[in-house]
Amino acid sequence: MGWTNEDTNIIPFGKTIYTGYFLALLYLGKYDVVLDKTKKWKEGGIYRSTLGTFRAGAWKRKSEGTVDEKPEETVDALLSASKILSDVFRTDGYFRIANKQAIKIFE
């Protein structure tokens, strides 16, 4: 999204920027905005895992609002979240934020 770059000196700061931005959107219930901003998460370079994790989180939270009225959409959303995290774990390894998100999806 152009907020940061892949300079190794600022990668932790860049992840903090993305984390704050996406957490704010998730808390505001703007799941579709997160999904839109993370469509190309696999092309996110060093931030790929962070973007993928928040995309999975948006799918999970979106599913919470459809569980009673649209169970099929809930299942699809949870499957999307699980597939994204599976890819993140396989490609980028296990790390705290992704692990927490996986536990939330399983719950």
Sequence and secondary structure as in RCSB ss.txt:
>XXXX:A:sequence
MGWTNEDTNIIPFGKTIYTGYFLALLYLGKYDVVLDKTKKWKEGGIYRSTLGTFRAGAWKRKSEGTVDEKPEETV
DALLSASKILSDVFRTDGYFRIANKQAIKIFE
>XXXX:A:secstr
  S    TTTHHHHHHHHHHHHHHHHHTT HHHHHHHTTTGGG GGGHHHHHHHHHHHHHHHHHTTTTT HHHHH
HHHHHHHHHHHHHHHHH   HHHHHHHHHHH 
